[in-house]
Amino acid sequence: LALPEAVFQVELAPEAQDPSGDGVNFLLSANPGSPPLPLSKVASGGELARTMLALRLVLTQGPSTLVFDEVDAGIGGEAAVAVAGALAQLGHRHQVLVVTHLAQVAAAAHRQIRVSKTVKSKQTFAEASELADQDRVGEIARMLSGGMAEEAALNYASELLKASSDRSSIQRRTRR
């Protein structure tokens, strides 16, 4: 998840001190040379989201449907690709619903749903629609560029979808 030097620790208070079980602290050091400190105090939004995703990846017993709301907040580039891959891997064992604004994450999805808002007569309406394969390129290009450099964005969106599809094919073959 693009945290190669991270150290994660679980600290338990002695049962005599906290018999409720609430004495559990998650500690994180995301950078070399930093001591592990309480996750809630030291993790950025992106580090916190990736730590929670890492926990979910190792906790294979769990609900059949997992929802991640902007698990990719505050990341980009290599970290975005790593998170996209982890979510796709998780999707082999669970139904995974992800709210994202990152093209790399959307491109790794098996299915993509666009949520859009419109205002009519001073009321806001939200609409969700599943995108057909040919529409995904345009939506991912929009996510990448916001309507600027459209030709380059369309080309890159096509490459992202192809790369994600190629990775999925390789993962399926290696699991057999």
N, C-alpha and C positions, 0 to 999 in steps of 0.2 A: 504493500500500500504506500510505497514511496516514503517509508520511515525506516531506512536500513539500520540506523544506529539507535533506534528507540529501545528503551528499557521499560517494561511494564511490571509492576509488582502489586500484589494484594496484601494488605496489612490487616490483620485481625486483632481486635482488642481481646484481652483475656476474657473468657466467659464470665468470670466472677465480676469483672468490671461492667460488662454489658450483656446480661443474659438474654436480651431481646433479639440479639443477632444484628442489631443496627451498627455495631462497631466494626464495620467493614469499610476500608478505605482503598480506593484504587489510586496508585501512584504512577506517574509517568515522567520519564526523561526523554524528550523527543530529540535532544541534541547531545552529541558527545561532550563530556565534561560537566554536564549539568546533573545534579543529584535528582533522583526520583522524588517528586513532590505531589501533593494531592491533585488529581486530574482536574478537578473543578477550578483549581487556582492557576494552573500553568498551561493548560492546553488551549490553543487557539480554536476557533470554530471548526476549521478543517481538520485539525489534529484530533479534536474530540469526536467528530463524526467518523473519522477513519478508525479510531480506537474502538468505537462502538461496533463498526462494521467488522473489525478483526475479531472482536469477542463473539459476534454472531457467527462468523465463519468457523470458529472452533467449537461452538456449542451446537452440535449437530442435532441434538434432541430439542425440538422446539415446535412452535406453531407451524402449520403447513403454509400459511401466508404471512409474509413479512412486508412491512411498509417502511420505507425510508423517505423522509421528507427532507430534501436538499442535503443528503449525506455528503454531497460534493461541494458544499459551501466553502468558499475561500480557497479553493485549489484550482489548478489548471495544469496544462502540459503533461509531464510524465506522471504526476500524481493522479491526474484525471484519468489517464489511460489505465493506471494500476487499479484505481477504484472501479472503473468500468469492468475490467477483467474479473475483479473479485465479486462484483455483483452478478456478472454473467455466470460465474462458477457457482455461486450460491443459488442461482436460478435452476441449476440442475437438480437440486434437492428440495427446493421450496418454490412456491409461487411468490415472486418478488415484484412489488409495486414500488416504483421509484418516482418521486417528484424531482425533476432536474431542470437546470437551465444550461447544462453543459452538453455540447454536441457529442463529445467522446462517449459520454454515458448513454445518451439517447441512441447513438449508433450501435451500441452493444446489445440493445434490447431485442428480444424476440418479436415483440409487437410494440408499436408506439401509438400513444394516444395524445392528441393535441387538445389542450384546454384553452379556450379563448373566451374573452369577455366582450360583451357589447352593451352599450347604453341605449335604451329606447324609452322615450317619454320619461326621462330622468330616473329610470330604474336600470340597475345593472343585472345582466343575465350572463351566466356561465354556460358554456356548451363543451361537452367532451365528445370527440369523434376519433375512432380508430383510423389510422392512416394506412392506405394501401401502399404496397412496396414502392410504386412509382412516385407517390406523394412524399415519401420519407426524405428523398434527396432534397426537395425544395424546402421542407421544414427544417432539416438539419442545416442547410445552407443559410436559412433565415436566422437560426440560432447562432451560427458562426459570425454572421456579418451584419445583422440588423438591416439588411437591404442594401448594403454597400458592397462594392466589388463583386457583383452578383456572379459573373462568370467564374471567377476564381473560387468563390464560395461553393458554387455548384460542383465544380471539379473536385474540391477538397471533400465535400460531403459525400460524393460518390466513392472517393478513395477510402474514407472512414467506414462507410457501410461495407465495402468490399473487404477491407482488412478485418473488420469485426466478423464477417461471415466466414472468412478464411480461418480465423482463430477458432471459431465455434466448430468448424469442420474438423480441425486438427484435434481439438479437445474431445470430440465425440469418438474419433478413431482411436485415440490413445486410451480411452476408458474401456474399450471393448476387450 
